[in-house]
Amino acid sequence: MPTLLEPYPKEGQGRTLLSYLFPNSDNAVARRAKFLDEQDQKQIKTEVLAKQGADTTDGKGDETHFHGKPATMEETMVVEKINGNYIEEDADLLPNTLSWLGAFWNMIAYSIALGILSIPYVVATIGIVPFILVSLFFSAVTWYTGYNYWRLSMLYPNIHSLQQAGELIFGRYGGILVTVIQIIFGIFLQGNHALLGGYAFWYLGWRSCMVVMCAVFTVISFLFTLPRSYKLFAWQAAISFTSIFTVVIIVMIASGISGPENKSPTDPPKKLMAFGGTSQVPHKFLDGVSAVTNVFVSFGASPAYLPVMAEMRERRHFMRSMNLLVGISTVLYIIVGCIINYNLGQYTKSPSLGSLSPVMIKVSYGLALPTIMIAGCASGQVNAKVLMHNAFRGSRRRFLKKPMILWTVWILINVATWAIAFVLAEVIPFFGAFLSLEASLFWSFFLFLAAVFYLWRHQYDYWSSMRNRFGLFTALGLICVSTFLCVVGTWSAAVSIKDQYKEGTVRSPFSCNMAT
């Protein structure tokens, strides 16, 4: 076995118990080799042909054992034409120009959006101490996820998406399954931002039909999704973070000056809880689960990790971006959650803008518009690139040389994803339960994949050292955590949706009325 194609058993070592979890993770050289970079591919080819006794100097060696089929290595070209240049032969396209700081901006725009203003409601539901502990736990989980995505990318540099990671580990059908889950998640996220855009227009004074306002925001988001480079998105991402950071500062100051505007003179004074919530805030088990999943979804930008790494000048510096992302997110969430909850107490709403005066709500939503739009566009780009890769596979790759066809397909894909996102925004027209459902169904899966990546890399040496044993139990523990969040979180979100419709606190699907 060539030395670059890890993981593989040592000489004389048989199958391990863990290796049986990966039936497609065999010694198929062609399937693994296509995910290496160009230089390593050439080295693998030389090693394989030399082992077969072929002459590697005259170019006539038999390559059939290296390539499962003649077009295997050409799949790399498809991704390069879509995402930009990743190897030397496509120098006329987008090069690897994304710095580690640019990678940070792209990921923090994906991670920190208007959902940060739902964090104070989490504090009001479960209490300050549990909130801080949960935030620290999920910050560690986020770092773990990014680290394992990065280790897989360093091992196989031509992996540009979760689909390719799934194909590497589980074979073709595994890649398809991962793609379907990723696309559904991304469209849910786009729909969430389309809904928030409609709410923002309403609070800014546009008293039209909610369906129309969401549709207008969807069209605007579609237009800003059309550029295909993360380098172009870096400055937009910086604007997005600046926008939401400004809003957060304004909300903290305004809530401290005025207190909760939704509190009537006859209501009891605000109260802070170290553990649990007051009687005025729902705090049953499922309410706590919903709050925890809201914190979970606020961390990380898992679907964007591999695409961002693919455009970096030095992907070995990705963990610099990850460390900065986790550090800023953790500090910001804890400060925002605790301060706004201190100012608003049990009268905190989700998002907390609902507890401010109409003027401050209008100012905050106006400043938050860039964040609402750019965060949705970041998700739309990830979706569109994955779908483009699949649209030009096989014999259809010849159309990559025709810019008109390339751009037509790119535009049509974005039209389709945003149209579906708009429908979702109208079918599920509320914020908190939508966010919990999204976190439970999809973020838990991306955490699950990070643990699987670790188990796959160490399937032959997981018991060889104390460090590897600790890593094994950590990965298995996080698989249990992700499963729990998926099952119980989905249950919580479903009950919340049912209760809100029963109480009439949300509008009907495709209704022109604004929920109050």
C-alpha positions as CSV (number, residue, x, y, z in Angstrom):
1,M,0.0,0.0,0.0
2,P,1.4,3.5,-0.9
3,T,2.5,5.4,2.2
4,L,0.2,8.4,1.4
5,L,-3.0,6.5,1.4
6,E,-3.8,6.4,5.1
7,P,-5.4,4.9,7.0
8,Y,-4.3,1.3,6.3
9,P,-3.3,-1.6,8.5
10,K,0.4,-2.2,9.4
11,E,2.2,-5.1,7.8
12,G,0.7,-8.3,9.0
13,Q,-2.2,-6.6,10.8
14,G,-5.7,-7.8,10.0
15,R,-9.1,-6.1,10.3
16,T,-9.8,-4.3,13.5
17,L,-13.2,-4.1,15.2
18,L,-13.5,-0.5,14.3
19,S,-12.6,-1.0,10.6
20,Y,-15.8,-3.1,10.2
21,L,-17.8,0.1,10.6
22,F,-16.4,1.3,7.3
23,P,-17.1,-1.4,4.7
24,N,-16.2,0.9,1.8
25,S,-13.0,2.0,3.5
26,D,-10.8,-0.5,1.7
27,N,-7.5,-0.3,-0.1
28,A,-9.0,1.0,-3.3
29,V,-6.1,3.1,-4.6
30,A,-8.0,4.9,-7.3
31,R,-10.8,6.1,-5.1
32,R,-8.5,7.4,-2.4
33,A,-5.8,8.8,-4.8
34,K,-8.1,11.1,-6.6
35,F,-8.5,13.1,-3.4
36,L,-4.8,13.8,-3.1
37,D,-3.2,16.8,-4.6
38,E,-1.5,16.7,-8.0
39,Q,2.1,16.1,-6.6
40,D,1.0,13.2,-4.4
41,Q,-1.1,11.7,-7.1
42,K,2.0,11.4,-9.3
43,Q,4.0,9.9,-6.4
44,I,1.2,7.3,-5.8
45,K,1.2,6.5,-9.5
46,T,4.9,5.9,-9.5
47,E,4.7,3.7,-6.3
48,V,1.9,1.6,-7.7
49,L,3.5,1.0,-11.1
50,A,6.9,0.3,-9.5
51,K,5.3,-2.3,-7.2
52,Q,3.7,-3.9,-10.2
53,G,7.1,-4.1,-11.9
54,A,6.0,-1.6,-14.6
55,D,8.5,0.8,-16.3
56,T,7.6,4.2,-14.8
57,T,10.0,6.2,-16.9
58,D,8.7,5.6,-20.4
59,G,5.1,6.5,-19.7
60,K,3.9,3.1,-21.0
61,G,3.2,1.5,-17.7
62,D,-0.2,-0.1,-17.2
63,E,-2.4,2.4,-15.3
64,T,-5.5,0.3,-15.1
65,H,-4.8,-0.7,-11.5
66,F,-4.3,3.0,-10.5
67,H,-7.5,4.3,-12.2
68,G,-10.7,2.5,-11.4
69,K,-11.9,4.0,-14.7
70,P,-10.3,6.5,-17.1
71,A,-12.3,9.5,-15.9
72,T,-11.5,9.1,-12.2
73,M,-8.9,11.8,-12.0
74,E,-11.0,14.2,-14.1
75,E,-13.6,14.7,-11.3
76,T,-11.0,17.1,-9.8
77,M,-11.4,19.3,-12.8
78,V,-15.1,19.6,-12.3
79,V,-14.6,21.1,-8.8
80,E,-11.9,23.4,-10.0
81,K,-14.0,24.9,-12.7
82,I,-16.8,25.5,-10.2
83,N,-14.9,26.7,-7.1
84,G,-11.8,28.2,-8.7
85,N,-8.3,27.0,-9.3
86,Y,-6.9,24.5,-6.9
87,I,-4.0,23.0,-8.9
88,E,-1.5,24.5,-11.2
89,E,-3.0,23.5,-14.6
90,D,-6.0,25.9,-14.2
91,A,-4.1,29.1,-13.5
92,D,-6.5,31.2,-15.5
93,L,-9.3,30.6,-13.0
94,L,-9.6,31.7,-9.4
95,P,-6.3,30.9,-7.6
96,N,-5.9,29.9,-3.9
97,T,-5.8,33.5,-2.6
98,L,-7.8,33.2,0.6
99,S,-5.8,34.0,3.6
100,W,-6.5,32.6,7.0
101,L,-8.0,35.9,8.1
102,G,-10.3,35.8,5.0
103,A,-11.3,32.3,6.0
104,F,-12.1,33.5,9.4
105,W,-14.4,36.3,8.0
106,N,-16.2,33.8,5.8
107,M,-16.8,31.4,8.7
108,I,-17.9,34.0,11.2
109,A,-20.4,35.5,8.8
110,Y,-21.8,32.0,8.4
111,S,-21.8,31.4,12.2
112,I,-22.8,34.7,13.8
113,A,-26.0,36.2,12.4
114,L,-29.3,37.5,13.9
115,G,-29.6,34.2,15.9
116,I,-27.2,35.7,18.4
117,L,-30.1,37.8,19.7
118,S,-32.0,34.6,20.6
119,I,-29.2,33.8,23.1
120,P,-30.5,36.0,25.9
121,Y,-33.8,34.1,25.8
122,V,-31.8,30.9,26.4
123,V,-30.4,32.4,29.5
124,A,-33.9,33.3,30.7
125,T,-35.0,29.7,30.1
126,I,-32.2,27.6,31.7
127,G,-30.4,30.1,33.9
128,I,-27.0,31.9,33.8
129,V,-24.8,29.1,35.1
130,P,-26.2,26.3,32.8
131,F,-26.0,28.7,29.9
132,I,-22.3,29.4,30.5
133,L,-21.5,25.7,30.9
134,V,-23.5,24.8,27.7
135,S,-21.7,27.6,25.8
136,L,-18.3,26.4,26.9
137,F,-19.2,22.8,26.0
138,F,-20.4,23.7,22.5
139,S,-17.4,25.9,21.9
140,A,-15.2,22.9,22.6
141,V,-17.4,20.7,20.3
142,T,-17.1,23.3,17.5
143,W,-13.3,23.3,17.8
144,Y,-13.3,19.5,17.7
145,T,-15.5,19.5,14.6
146,G,-13.3,22.0,12.8
147,Y,-10.1,20.2,13.8
148,N,-11.3,16.8,12.4
149,Y,-12.6,18.4,9.2
150,W,-9.1,20.0,8.8
151,R,-7.2,16.8,9.6
152,L,-9.2,15.0,6.9
153,S,-8.5,17.8,4.4
154,M,-4.8,17.8,5.2
155,L,-4.7,14.0,4.6
156,Y,-6.6,14.3,1.3
157,P,-6.2,17.9,0.0
158,N,-8.5,17.4,-3.0
159,I,-11.6,17.0,-0.8
160,H,-13.5,20.2,-1.3
161,S,-16.9,19.3,0.1
162,L,-18.7,17.0,2.5
163,Q,-19.9,15.0,-0.5
164,Q,-16.4,14.1,-1.4
165,A,-15.6,13.3,2.2
166,G,-18.6,11.0,2.3
167,E,-17.5,9.3,-0.9
168,L,-14.0,8.8,0.4
169,I,-15.2,7.1,3.6
170,F,-18.5,5.4,2.6
171,G,-18.2,5.1,-1.2
172,R,-20.5,6.6,-3.9
173,Y,-23.8,6.1,-2.1
174,G,-22.4,7.5,1.1
175,G,-21.4,10.6,-0.7
176,I,-24.9,11.0,-2.2
177,L,-26.5,10.6,1.3
178,V,-24.2,13.3,2.8
179,T,-25.0,15.6,-0.1
180,V,-28.8,15.2,0.3
181,I,-28.5,16.0,4.0
182,Q,-26.2,19.0,3.4
183,I,-28.5,20.4,0.7
184,I,-31.6,20.1,2.8
185,F,-29.8,21.8,5.7
186,G,-28.6,24.6,3.5
187,I,-32.0,25.3,2.0
188,F,-33.5,25.4,5.5
189,L,-30.9,28.0,6.5
190,Q,-31.7,30.0,3.4
191,G,-35.4,29.9,4.2
192,N,-34.7,31.0,7.7
193,H,-32.9,34.1,6.4
194,A,-35.7,34.8,3.9
195,L,-38.2,34.8,6.7
196,L,-36.0,37.1,8.8
197,G,-35.7,39.5,5.9
198,G,-39.5,39.7,5.7
199,Y,-39.7,40.4,9.4
200,A,-37.0,43.1,9.0
201,F,-39.0,44.8,6.3
202,W,-42.1,44.8,8.4
203,Y,-40.3,46.3,11.4
204,L,-38.8,48.9,9.2
205,G,-42.2,50.2,8.3
206,W,-43.1,48.3,5.1
207,R,-46.7,47.2,6.0
208,S,-47.3,45.0,3.0
209,C,-48.2,41.3,2.7
210,M,-45.6,39.2,4.5
211,V,-45.5,36.8,1.5
212,V,-44.5,39.7,-0.7
213,M,-41.9,41.0,1.7
214,C,-40.3,37.6,2.0
215,A,-40.4,37.2,-1.8
216,V,-38.6,40.5,-2.3
217,F,-35.9,39.7,0.2
218,T,-35.5,36.3,-1.4
219,V,-34.9,37.9,-4.8
220,I,-32.3,40.3,-3.3
221,S,-30.5,37.4,-1.6
222,F,-30.5,35.4,-4.9
223,L,-28.8,38.3,-6.7
224,F,-26.1,38.5,-4.0
225,T,-25.5,34.8,-4.2
226,L,-24.4,34.8,-7.8
227,P,-20.7,35.6,-7.3
228,R,-18.8,32.2,-6.9
229,S,-15.6,33.1,-5.1
230,Y,-15.0,33.1,-1.3
231,K,-12.4,35.7,-1.9
232,L,-15.1,38.1,-3.1
233,F,-17.2,37.1,-0.1
234,A,-14.5,37.9,2.4
235,W,-15.2,41.7,2.4
236,Q,-19.0,41.1,2.4
237,A,-18.5,38.7,5.4
238,A,-16.6,41.5,7.2
239,I,-19.5,43.8,6.6
240,S,-21.9,41.2,7.9
241,F,-20.0,40.7,11.2
242,T,-19.6,44.5,11.6
243,S,-23.3,44.9,11.1
244,I,-24.4,42.3,13.7
245,F,-21.7,43.4,16.2
246,T,-23.1,47.0,15.9
247,V,-26.6,45.8,16.5
248,V,-25.6,43.8,19.5
249,I,-23.9,46.8,21.1
250,I,-27.0,48.9,20.4
251,V,-29.3,46.3,21.9
252,M,-27.2,45.9,25.1
253,I,-27.1,49.7,25.6
254,A,-30.8,50.3,24.8
255,S,-32.0,47.4,27.0
256,G,-29.8,48.7,29.8
257,I,-31.2,52.2,29.5
258,S,-34.9,51.5,29.0
259,G,-35.3,48.0,30.4
260,P,-37.9,45.7,29.0
261,E,-40.4,47.7,27.0
262,N,-42.9,44.8,27.0
263,K,-43.2,44.9,30.8
264,S,-46.4,46.6,32.0
265,P,-46.5,48.6,35.3
266,T,-48.5,45.9,37.0
267,D,-46.0,43.1,36.1
268,P,-43.5,41.9,38.8
269,P,-40.0,43.3,38.7
270,K,-37.4,41.6,36.5
271,K,-35.7,38.6,38.1
272,L,-32.4,36.9,37.3
273,M,-32.0,33.1,37.8
274,A,-28.7,31.3,38.3
275,F,-30.5,28.0,37.5
276,G,-33.7,27.5,35.6
277,G,-36.3,30.2,34.7
278,T,-39.1,32.1,36.4
279,S,-42.7,31.1,36.1
280,Q,-43.1,33.7,33.3
281,V,-40.7,31.9,31.1
282,P,-41.5,28.3,29.9
283,H,-38.9,26.1,31.4
284,K,-40.0,22.5,31.2
285,F,-37.7,19.8,29.9
286,L,-38.5,20.3,26.2
287,D,-38.1,24.1,26.6
288,G,-34.6,23.5,28.0
289,V,-33.8,21.2,25.1
290,S,-35.0,23.8,22.6
291,A,-32.8,26.4,24.4
292,V,-29.7,24.2,24.3
293,T,-30.2,23.4,20.6
294,N,-30.4,27.2,19.9
295,V,-27.0,27.6,21.5
296,F,-25.7,24.6,19.5
297,V,-26.7,26.1,16.2
298,S,-25.2,29.4,17.1
299,F,-21.7,27.9,17.0
300,G,-19.6,27.0,14.0
301,A,-20.1,26.9,10.2
302,S,-19.5,23.2,9.5
303,P,-20.7,23.0,5.9
304,A,-18.4,25.8,4.9
305,Y,-15.2,24.4,6.5
306,L,-14.1,22.2,3.6
307,P,-15.0,24.7,0.8
308,V,-13.2,27.5,2.6
309,M,-10.1,25.3,3.1
310,A,-10.1,24.5,-0.6
311,E,-9.5,28.2,-1.5
312,M,-6.9,29.0,1.2
313,R,-3.3,29.8,0.2
314,E,-2.1,27.7,3.1
315,R,-4.7,25.3,4.4
316,R,-2.4,24.3,7.2
317,H,-3.2,27.7,8.7
318,F,-6.9,26.9,8.9
319,M,-6.8,26.2,12.6
320,R,-5.7,29.8,13.2
321,S,-9.1,30.8,11.7
322,M,-10.8,28.2,13.7
323,N,-9.2,29.3,17.0
324,L,-10.2,32.9,16.3
325,L,-13.7,31.9,15.4
326,V,-14.3,29.8,18.5
327,G,-12.7,32.3,20.8
328,I,-14.7,35.3,19.5
329,S,-17.9,33.4,19.3
330,T,-17.7,32.0,22.8
331,V,-16.8,35.4,24.4
332,L,-19.4,37.2,22.4
333,Y,-22.2,34.8,23.1
334,I,-21.6,34.7,26.9
335,I,-21.3,38.5,27.2
336,V,-24.4,39.2,25.0
337,G,-26.5,36.5,26.7
338,C,-25.7,37.5,30.2
339,I,-25.8,41.3,29.8
340,I,-29.1,41.4,27.8
341,N,-30.7,38.9,30.2
342,Y,-29.5,41.1,33.1
343,N,-31.2,44.1,31.5
344,L,-34.4,42.4,30.5
345,G,-34.8,39.5,32.9
346,Q,-37.8,37.2,32.3
347,Y,-39.2,39.6,29.8
348,T,-36.6,38.7,27.2
349,K,-38.1,37.6,23.9
350,S,-36.6,35.6,21.0
351,P,-35.0,37.5,19.3
352,S,-34.5,40.0,22.1
353,L,-35.3,42.9,19.8
354,G,-38.9,42.2,20.6
355,S,-38.3,43.6,24.2
356,L,-37.2,47.0,22.9
357,S,-39.1,50.1,21.9
358,P,-40.4,50.4,18.3
359,V,-37.8,53.0,17.5
360,M,-34.9,50.8,18.6
361,I,-36.4,47.7,16.9
362,K,-36.5,49.7,13.6
363,V,-32.9,50.9,14.1
364,S,-31.6,47.4,14.9
365,Y,-33.3,45.7,12.1
366,G,-32.1,48.3,9.6
367,L,-28.5,47.8,10.7
368,A,-28.9,44.0,10.7
369,L,-30.1,43.8,7.1
370,P,-26.6,43.1,5.7
371,T,-26.1,40.3,8.2
372,I,-29.5,38.7,7.5
373,M,-28.8,38.7,3.7
374,I,-25.1,37.8,3.6
375,A,-25.4,34.9,6.1
376,G,-28.2,33.4,3.9
377,C,-26.1,34.0,0.7
378,A,-23.1,32.2,2.3
379,S,-25.3,29.1,2.8
380,G,-26.7,29.5,-0.8
381,Q,-23.2,29.5,-2.2
382,V,-22.2,26.2,-0.5
383,N,-25.4,24.6,-1.8
384,A,-25.0,25.9,-5.4
385,K,-21.4,24.7,-5.6
386,V,-22.2,21.2,-4.5
387,L,-25.1,21.0,-7.0
388,M,-22.9,22.4,-9.8
389,H,-20.3,19.7,-9.1
390,N,-23.0,17.1,-9.6
391,A,-24.6,18.8,-12.6
392,F,-21.3,18.5,-14.6
393,R,-20.2,15.0,-13.7
394,G,-19.6,12.3,-16.3
395,S,-20.0,13.2,-20.0
396,R,-21.5,16.6,-19.1
397,R,-18.1,17.9,-18.0
398,R,-17.4,18.9,-21.6
399,F,-19.8,21.9,-21.1
400,L,-17.4,23.4,-18.5
401,K,-15.6,25.0,-21.4
402,K,-18.7,26.9,-22.4
403,P,-19.2,30.0,-20.1
404,M,-22.8,30.6,-21.3
405,I,-23.9,27.1,-20.2
406,L,-21.8,27.3,-17.0
407,W,-23.5,30.5,-15.9
408,T,-26.9,29.5,-17.0
409,V,-26.8,26.3,-14.9
410,W,-25.3,28.3,-12.0
411,I,-28.2,30.8,-12.1
412,L,-30.8,28.1,-12.5
413,I,-29.5,26.2,-9.5
414,N,-29.6,29.4,-7.4
415,V,-33.1,30.1,-8.6
416,A,-34.2,26.7,-7.5
417,T,-32.6,26.7,-4.1
418,W,-34.0,30.2,-3.2
419,A,-37.4,29.3,-4.5
420,I,-37.6,26.3,-2.2
421,A,-36.2,28.3,0.6
422,F,-39.0,30.9,0.1
423,V,-41.6,28.2,0.3
424,L,-40.1,26.9,3.6
425,A,-40.1,30.4,5.0
426,E,-43.8,30.6,4.4
427,V,-44.6,27.1,5.6
428,I,-42.7,27.6,8.9
429,P,-43.2,31.3,9.6
430,F,-41.6,31.6,13.1
431,F,-38.0,32.0,14.3
432,G,-37.3,30.1,17.5
433,A,-38.9,26.7,16.6
434,F,-37.5,26.9,13.1
435,L,-34.0,27.4,14.5
436,S,-34.4,24.5,17.0
437,L,-35.7,22.1,14.3
438,E,-32.8,23.1,12.0
439,A,-30.2,22.5,14.7
440,S,-31.7,19.2,15.8
441,L,-32.0,17.7,12.3
442,F,-28.8,19.0,10.7
443,W,-26.2,20.5,13.0
444,S,-26.2,17.3,15.0
445,F,-25.3,15.4,11.7
446,F,-22.3,17.6,11.1
447,L,-21.0,16.9,14.6
448,F,-21.6,13.2,14.0
449,L,-19.5,13.4,10.8
450,A,-16.6,15.0,12.7
451,A,-16.6,12.0,15.1
452,V,-16.8,9.6,12.2
453,F,-13.8,11.3,10.5
454,Y,-11.8,10.7,13.6
455,L,-12.8,7.0,13.8
456,W,-12.1,6.5,10.1
457,R,-8.6,8.0,10.4
458,H,-7.8,5.8,13.5
459,Q,-9.6,2.6,12.6
460,Y,-6.3,0.7,12.7
461,D,-4.5,2.4,15.6
462,Y,-7.3,3.5,18.0
463,W,-5.9,1.4,20.8
464,S,-2.2,2.0,20.2
465,S,-1.8,4.8,22.7
466,M,-3.5,6.6,25.6
467,R,-4.1,9.6,23.4
468,N,-5.8,7.5,20.7
469,R,-7.9,5.7,23.3
470,F,-9.0,9.0,24.7
471,G,-9.8,10.2,21.1
472,L,-11.8,7.0,20.6
473,F,-14.0,7.5,23.7
474,T,-14.4,11.2,22.8
475,A,-15.6,10.4,19.3
476,L,-18.0,7.8,20.6
477,G,-19.3,10.2,23.3
478,L,-20.0,12.9,20.7
479,I,-21.8,10.4,18.5
480,C,-24.1,9.8,21.5
481,V,-24.5,13.6,22.1
482,S,-25.3,14.2,18.4
483,T,-27.9,11.4,18.4
484,F,-29.5,12.8,21.6
485,L,-29.7,16.3,20.2
486,C,-31.2,15.0,16.9
487,V,-33.9,12.9,18.5
488,V,-34.9,14.9,21.6
489,G,-34.3,18.3,19.9
490,T,-36.6,17.3,16.9
491,W,-39.2,16.2,19.4
492,S,-39.0,19.5,21.2
493,A,-39.2,21.6,18.1
494,A,-42.2,19.6,16.8
495,V,-44.1,20.1,20.1
496,S,-43.2,23.8,20.0
497,I,-44.6,24.2,16.5
498,K,-47.8,22.3,17.4
499,D,-48.3,24.5,20.5
500,Q,-47.7,27.8,18.7
501,Y,-50.2,26.9,16.0
502,K,-52.7,25.7,18.6
503,E,-52.4,29.0,20.6
504,G,-52.6,31.1,17.4
505,T,-49.4,32.9,18.1
506,V,-48.1,32.5,14.5
507,R,-49.7,33.2,11.2
508,S,-51.0,30.5,8.8
509,P,-48.7,29.3,5.9
510,F,-48.6,31.8,3.1
511,S,-50.6,34.3,5.1
512,C,-50.2,38.1,4.5
513,N,-50.6,38.7,8.3
514,M,-47.6,39.4,10.5
515,A,-47.3,37.2,13.6
516,T,-47.5,39.2,16.8
